[in-house]
Amino acid sequence: MQEFNFELGEAMEILDRTPGTLSFLLSGLSDRWLDAHEGEDTWTPIQVLDHLIEAEKSNWIPRLELMIRHGEAATFPPFDRYAHLTKQSESSLNSKLLEFQKLRRLNLTRLQEFVKTDEQLALQGRHPQFGTVKVRELLSTWVVHDLTHMYQILRIMAKRYKQDVGPWIEYLRILK
């Protein structure tokens, strides 16, 4: 029997903390930090937040619900990873952070309603690109997706000072 590192309670620890972490990190920062990017066709911290909001609306829980209710009989609708770039939002940073927090709280409640047993983690669904996937894989991906985008925001911010750190660049892996 294959052992898994995934444990729903541990996953929820990360998923629950992401909105607060981003709020603490980004609130009150100057526009130069919030509008920073890594070059052409890369995202700013604000765009990363917009992407996370979009995923809360149309990715994780809708896919989970489809898996729980229909198994492999229904294929996930595609998730447009770039949809947030075509939607012009005039919302303030604080409004976006509050929206993300509200959506995440709602989605974690729904997650707890949908997944109550370890057996449900093995339920399968159909991804349009990957084929058969398990609930455990979807939820693990959700956690790593959060961690990836938090790292991305930190990397973007760090690279603002890449030219300014001088010889210490040798020790700053985030800048490489």
C-alpha positions in Angstrom: 0.0 0.0 0.0 1.3 3.4 -1.0 1.9 5.9 1.8 0.9 9.5 1.3 2.2 12.6 3.1 -1.1 14.3 2.5 -3.3 14.8 5.6 -6.4 17.0 5.3 -6.0 18.7 8.6 -2.4 19.7 7.8 -3.4 20.9 4.3 -6.1 23.1 5.8 -3.4 24.6 8.1 -1.7 26.1 5.0 -4.9 26.9 3.1 -6.3 28.7 6.1 -3.2 30.8 6.7 -2.6 31.9 3.1 -5.0 34.9 3.1 -3.6 36.2 6.4 -0.1 35.7 5.3 -0.7 37.7 2.1 -2.5 40.4 3.9 0.3 40.8 6.4 2.9 40.7 3.6 1.3 43.1 1.2 -0.9 45.5 3.2 0.5 49.0 3.5 3.3 48.5 1.0 4.2 51.2 -1.6 3.1 50.8 -5.2 6.7 50.1 -6.2 6.6 46.8 -4.3 3.0 46.0 -5.4 3.7 46.8 -9.1 7.0 45.0 -9.3 7.5 42.2 -11.8 10.2 40.0 -13.2 10.1 41.3 -16.7 7.8 41.3 -19.7 4.8 38.9 -19.5 5.4 38.2 -15.8 3.0 39.0 -12.9 3.0 41.6 -10.2 2.1 40.7 -6.6 -1.3 42.2 -7.3 -1.8 40.0 -10.3 -0.8 37.0 -8.3 -3.5 37.9 -5.8 -6.0 38.3 -8.6 -5.1 34.9 -9.9 -5.6 33.3 -6.4 -9.0 35.0 -6.2 -10.0 33.6 -9.6 -8.8 30.1 -8.6 -11.0 30.3 -5.5 -14.0 31.1 -7.6 -13.6 28.7 -10.4 -11.0 26.0 -9.7 -10.6 24.1 -6.5 -14.1 23.7 -5.0 -16.0 23.4 -8.3 -13.6 20.6 -9.4 -13.9 18.9 -6.0 -17.7 19.1 -6.1 -17.6 17.6 -9.6 -15.4 14.7 -8.4 -17.5 14.0 -5.4 -20.8 14.1 -7.3 -19.9 12.6 -10.7 -16.5 10.9 -10.4 -14.9 10.3 -13.7 -18.2 10.6 -15.6 -17.7 14.4 -16.0 -14.6 16.1 -17.1 -13.5 19.3 -15.3 -14.2 22.4 -17.2 -10.9 24.0 -18.2 -9.4 26.6 -15.7 -8.1 29.7 -17.5 -4.9 30.4 -15.5 -4.7 33.8 -17.1 -8.4 34.9 -16.8 -7.4 37.5 -14.2 -5.3 39.3 -16.7 -8.3 40.0 -18.9 -10.5 41.3 -16.1 -9.8 44.9 -15.2 -10.3 45.3 -11.5 -10.3 48.7 -9.9 -10.6 47.2 -6.4 -8.1 48.4 -3.9 -5.5 46.0 -2.5 -7.4 45.8 0.8 -10.6 44.9 -1.0 -8.9 42.2 -2.9 -7.3 40.8 0.3 -10.7 40.8 2.0 -12.3 39.1 -1.0 -9.7 36.4 -1.0 -10.1 35.9 2.7 -13.9 35.6 2.4 -13.7 33.2 -0.6 -11.1 31.1 1.1 -13.1 30.8 4.3 -16.2 29.8 2.3 -14.2 27.3 0.3 -12.7 25.7 3.4 -16.1 25.3 4.9 -17.3 23.6 1.7 -14.2 21.4 1.6 -15.1 20.2 5.1 -18.6 19.5 3.9 -17.5 17.5 0.9 -14.6 15.5 2.4 -15.3 13.8 5.6 -13.5 10.5 5.3 -10.0 9.3 4.2 -11.8 7.1 1.6 -13.1 10.2 -0.1 -9.5 11.3 -0.7 -9.2 8.4 -3.2 -12.2 9.3 -5.2 -11.4 10.1 -8.8 -12.3 12.7 -11.4 -11.4 13.5 -14.9 -9.0 16.4 -15.7 -9.1 17.6 -19.3 -5.4 17.4 -19.7 -4.2 14.8 -17.1 -7.0 12.3 -17.3 -7.8 10.5 -14.1 -7.0 12.4 -10.9 -7.8 11.8 -7.2 -9.3 14.1 -4.7 -6.0 13.8 -2.6 -4.1 15.0 -5.7 -6.4 18.0 -6.2 -6.2 19.1 -2.6 -2.4 18.6 -2.5 -2.1 20.7 -5.6 -4.2 23.4 -4.0 -1.8 23.6 -1.0 1.3 23.6 -3.2 -0.3 26.2 -5.5 -0.7 28.5 -2.5 2.9 28.0 -1.5 4.1 28.4 -5.1 2.4 31.8 -5.4 3.6 33.0 -2.0 7.1 32.2 -3.1 6.5 33.9 -6.4 5.5 37.1 -4.7 8.6 37.0 -2.4 10.8 36.3 -5.4 9.3 39.2 -7.4 9.9 41.5 -4.4 13.4 40.3 -3.8 14.4 40.8 -7.5 13.6 44.5 -7.1 16.9 44.8 -5.3 18.8 42.3 -7.4 21.1 45.0 -8.8 21.6 46.6 -5.4 22.9 43.7 -3.2 26.3 43.8 -4.8 28.6 40.8 -4.0 26.1 39.3 -1.6 24.1 38.1 -4.6 26.4 35.0 -4.2 24.5 34.0 -1.1 20.9 35.0 -2.1 19.4 32.0 -3.8 16.1 33.7 -4.4 17.8 36.1 -6.8 19.3 33.3 -9.0 
